[in-house]
């Protein structure tokens, strides 16, 4: 399973986790009294890759890929810096996903100050801002995966929990340098196993449900490159047998709503 892209941090509190500390340096052989002391050069210890943690990712991805439809609710918290000030704040979010593979999704993202809706029906993609009563619609590619990529690449829109689609479709472990099982846990009363992973720029944790439906129940991701170490944490509630209809993914504007043009981004994000 590919590590999260973590292009932005829409939410969470950081959880510090001690991985494996380096052991003491090996003793150096004695040198003659007249010789200058030799520097100790220790080879880097390979990061631990626990096969159990890797197989857990693969199993989760295979199960997510098998779901033709699902409904997902998440509660998330972002811990992030404010401007140039050396201060962190927590921002709360709630998200609702309705997904019908391969050509439909509806996403509602709420915070204390904003509401956004995203509609995709295999032909068009709409961003609706109900509080300000405006929306924007563009032509869309034919699959969810392509739409997620296009939304970010062309318009800078990073859908919340979009990595779920990548975990389901990319059965590789590229970019993972550390993978360990932390142990048994419970998330909202549901039995799970906690795992910790590391890549070049990120620390991330997953709590994966035990049993026949190994869905992620909690996600924590921390950016190790940004000096403020912003982080994202979300608890997830799944319905893997939802009743969905095509109308769930089609946007019908309010008669008084204003249509605006969706602005394309220029340059690198």
C-alpha positions as CSV (number, residue, x, y, z in Angstrom):
1,X,0.0,0.0,0.0
2,X,1.4,3.3,-1.0
3,X,2.1,5.8,1.9
4,X,-0.3,8.7,2.1
5,X,0.4,11.7,-0.2
6,X,-0.6,14.1,2.6
7,X,-0.7,17.0,0.3
8,X,-2.4,19.2,2.8
9,X,-3.6,18.9,6.4
10,X,-7.3,19.5,6.7
11,X,-7.3,18.1,10.3
12,X,-5.8,16.6,13.7
13,X,-3.9,16.3,16.9
14,X,-0.4,14.9,16.8
15,X,0.3,11.7,18.6
16,X,3.9,11.2,19.5
17,X,5.1,7.6,19.2
18,X,8.6,6.3,20.0
19,X,9.8,3.9,17.3
20,X,13.0,2.1,17.8
21,X,15.9,4.0,19.4
22,X,19.4,3.5,18.1
23,X,21.4,1.2,20.3
24,X,24.7,2.2,21.9
25,X,27.7,2.6,19.5
26,X,29.9,-0.5,19.3
27,X,33.2,-0.2,21.1
28,X,36.2,0.7,18.9
29,X,39.3,-1.4,18.9
30,X,42.2,0.0,21.0
31,X,44.8,2.1,19.3
32,X,48.5,2.7,20.1
33,X,49.0,5.5,22.6
34,X,50.8,7.7,20.1
35,X,48.1,7.4,17.4
36,X,45.5,10.0,17.0
37,X,42.0,9.0,18.1
38,X,40.0,7.6,15.2
39,X,36.4,8.8,14.7
40,X,33.7,6.2,15.2
41,X,31.7,5.7,12.1
42,X,28.6,3.6,12.6
43,X,26.5,2.3,9.7
44,X,22.9,3.5,9.8
45,X,20.6,0.8,11.3
46,X,17.9,-0.2,8.9
47,X,14.5,1.0,9.9
48,X,12.2,-1.8,11.1
49,X,9.8,-3.2,8.5
50,X,7.4,-5.6,10.3
51,X,5.8,-7.9,7.7
52,X,2.6,-8.0,9.9
53,X,2.3,-4.2,9.5
54,X,2.8,-4.5,5.7
55,X,0.3,-7.3,5.3
56,X,-2.3,-5.3,7.4
57,X,-2.0,-2.5,4.9
58,X,-2.4,-4.9,1.9
59,X,-5.4,-6.6,3.5
60,X,-7.0,-3.2,4.2
61,X,-6.4,-2.1,0.7
62,X,-7.8,-5.3,-0.8
63,X,-10.9,-5.0,1.3
64,X,-11.5,-1.4,0.4
65,X,-11.1,-2.2,-3.2
66,X,-13.8,-4.9,-2.9
67,X,-16.4,-2.4,-1.8
68,X,-18.5,-1.3,-4.7
69,X,-20.3,1.2,-2.4
70,X,-19.9,2.6,1.0
71,X,-20.9,5.5,3.3
72,X,-18.3,7.0,5.6
73,X,-18.5,9.5,8.4
74,X,-15.4,11.1,9.9
75,X,-14.7,13.4,12.8
76,X,-11.3,15.1,12.4
77,X,-9.1,17.6,14.1
78,X,-6.3,19.6,12.4
79,X,-3.4,20.9,14.5
80,X,-1.7,23.6,12.4
81,X,0.3,26.8,12.7
82,X,-1.3,30.3,12.3
83,X,0.5,32.4,9.8
84,X,4.1,33.3,10.8
85,X,3.3,33.0,14.5
86,X,4.8,30.3,16.7
87,X,1.5,29.0,17.8
88,X,-0.7,26.0,17.0
89,X,-4.4,25.8,16.9
90,X,-6.9,22.9,16.6
91,X,-9.6,23.1,13.9
92,X,-12.5,20.6,13.9
93,X,-14.0,19.0,10.8
94,X,-16.8,16.5,10.0
95,X,-17.1,14.8,6.7
96,X,-19.7,12.6,5.1
97,X,-18.8,10.4,2.1
98,X,-21.2,8.5,-0.2
99,X,-19.3,6.5,-2.8
100,X,-20.5,4.3,-5.6
101,X,-17.6,2.9,-7.6
102,X,-16.4,3.7,-10.2
103,X,-18.4,6.8,-11.1
104,X,-20.0,8.5,-8.2
105,X,-19.4,10.3,-5.0
106,X,-20.8,12.9,-2.7
107,X,-18.7,14.5,0.0
108,X,-19.9,17.0,2.6
109,X,-17.2,18.8,4.6
110,X,-18.2,20.9,7.6
111,X,-16.2,23.0,10.1
112,X,-17.4,25.7,12.5
113,X,-17.0,28.3,9.8
114,X,-17.4,26.6,6.5
115,X,-19.5,24.0,4.6
116,X,-18.5,22.5,1.3
117,X,-20.3,19.9,-0.8
118,X,-18.6,18.0,-3.7
119,X,-20.7,16.1,-6.3
120,X,-19.3,13.7,-8.9
121,X,-21.5,11.6,-11.2
122,X,-19.0,10.4,-13.8
123,X,-19.7,13.3,-16.1
124,X,-19.4,16.5,-14.0
125,X,-17.8,17.7,-10.8
126,X,-19.5,20.4,-8.7
127,X,-18.3,22.3,-5.7
128,X,-21.2,23.8,-3.8
129,X,-20.9,26.5,-1.1
130,X,-24.4,26.6,0.5
131,X,-23.8,29.3,3.1
132,X,-22.8,31.7,0.4
133,X,-25.2,30.2,-2.1
134,X,-22.8,29.8,-5.0
135,X,-21.4,26.8,-6.9
136,X,-19.1,25.8,-9.7
137,X,-19.3,22.9,-12.1
138,X,-16.8,21.5,-14.6
139,X,-16.6,18.5,-16.9
140,X,-15.2,15.4,-15.3
141,X,-13.2,12.3,-16.2
142,X,-15.0,8.9,-16.1
143,X,-13.6,7.4,-12.9
144,X,-13.3,8.5,-9.2
145,X,-9.6,8.0,-9.2
146,X,-9.1,10.3,-12.2
147,X,-11.5,12.9,-10.7
148,X,-9.6,13.0,-7.5
149,X,-6.3,13.6,-9.4
150,X,-7.9,16.2,-11.6
151,X,-9.5,18.1,-8.7
152,X,-6.1,18.5,-7.1
153,X,-3.9,19.0,-10.2
154,X,-6.2,21.5,-12.0
155,X,-8.0,23.2,-9.2
156,X,-6.0,22.7,-6.1
157,X,-8.9,20.8,-4.4
158,X,-7.7,18.1,-2.0
159,X,-10.7,16.1,-1.1
160,X,-10.7,15.0,2.6
161,X,-9.6,11.4,3.1
162,X,-8.8,11.1,-0.6
163,X,-6.0,8.7,0.2
164,X,-8.7,6.0,0.8
165,X,-9.0,5.8,-3.0
166,X,-5.3,5.4,-3.4
167,X,-5.0,2.8,-0.7
168,X,-7.7,0.7,-2.4
169,X,-6.1,0.9,-5.9
170,X,-2.3,0.9,-5.4
171,X,-1.1,-2.4,-3.8
172,X,2.5,-1.3,-3.2
173,X,4.5,-0.3,-0.2
174,X,6.6,2.3,-2.1
175,X,8.0,5.1,0.2
176,X,7.5,3.2,3.5
177,X,10.7,3.2,5.5
178,X,9.3,2.0,8.8
179,X,6.3,-0.2,9.6
180,X,5.5,-1.6,13.0
181,X,2.6,-3.1,14.9
182,X,1.9,-1.2,18.1
183,X,-0.8,-3.5,19.4
184,X,-4.4,-4.1,20.3
185,X,-6.8,-1.1,20.6
186,X,-10.4,-0.2,20.7
187,X,-11.9,2.6,18.7
188,X,-15.4,3.5,19.7
189,X,-15.9,0.1,21.1
190,X,-14.7,-1.7,18.0
191,X,-11.6,-4.0,18.2
192,X,-8.7,-2.9,16.2
193,X,-4.9,-3.2,15.8
194,X,-2.8,-0.1,15.8
195,X,0.1,0.3,13.3
196,X,2.7,3.0,12.9
197,X,4.5,3.8,9.6
198,X,7.1,6.3,8.4
199,X,8.1,7.7,5.1
200,X,10.6,10.4,4.0
201,X,8.4,13.2,5.1
202,X,5.6,11.8,7.2
203,X,4.8,9.8,10.3
204,X,1.4,8.1,10.1
205,X,-0.7,5.7,12.1
206,X,-3.6,3.5,11.3
207,X,-6.1,1.6,13.6
208,X,-7.4,-1.2,11.4
209,X,-10.5,-3.1,12.4
210,X,-10.2,-6.8,13.3
211,X,-12.4,-9.4,11.6
212,X,-13.7,-9.8,8.1
213,X,-14.0,-6.1,7.4
214,X,-10.5,-4.6,8.0
215,X,-11.5,-0.9,7.5
216,X,-9.4,1.9,8.9
217,X,-11.1,3.2,12.1
218,X,-8.7,6.0,12.9
219,X,-5.9,7.8,11.0
220,X,-3.2,10.1,12.4
221,X,-0.7,11.7,10.1
222,X,2.1,14.1,11.1
223,X,4.3,16.2,8.7
224,X,7.9,16.0,9.8
225,X,9.2,18.5,7.2
226,X,7.2,21.6,8.2
227,X,8.9,23.2,11.3
228,X,5.5,23.4,13.0
229,X,4.8,19.6,12.4
230,X,1.2,20.0,11.5
231,X,-0.9,16.9,11.9
232,X,-4.2,15.3,11.0
233,X,-6.3,12.9,13.0
234,X,-9.7,11.4,12.0
235,X,-12.0,8.7,13.4
236,X,-14.0,6.9,10.8
237,X,-17.4,5.2,11.0
238,X,-18.3,2.9,8.1
239,X,-21.5,1.6,6.4
240,X,-20.4,-0.9,3.9
241,X,-23.9,-1.8,2.7
242,X,-25.5,1.6,2.1
243,X,-28.6,2.3,0.0
244,X,-27.5,4.8,-2.6
245,X,-29.1,6.2,-5.7
246,X,-27.8,8.1,-8.7
247,X,-29.5,11.3,-7.5
248,X,-27.1,11.3,-4.5
249,X,-24.3,12.3,-6.9
250,X,-26.1,14.8,-9.1
251,X,-26.1,18.4,-8.1
252,X,-29.3,20.4,-8.4
253,X,-28.7,24.1,-7.7
254,X,-30.9,26.3,-5.7
255,X,-32.8,28.6,-8.1
256,X,-31.3,31.6,-6.3
257,X,-27.7,30.2,-6.3
258,X,-25.0,31.8,-8.4
259,X,-22.9,29.8,-10.8
260,X,-19.2,30.9,-10.8
261,X,-16.2,29.7,-12.8
262,X,-13.9,27.2,-11.1
263,X,-10.4,28.7,-11.2
264,X,-7.5,26.6,-12.4
265,X,-4.3,26.8,-10.5
266,X,-1.0,28.0,-12.1
267,X,2.4,26.7,-11.2
268,X,3.3,24.2,-8.6
269,X,1.2,23.7,-5.5
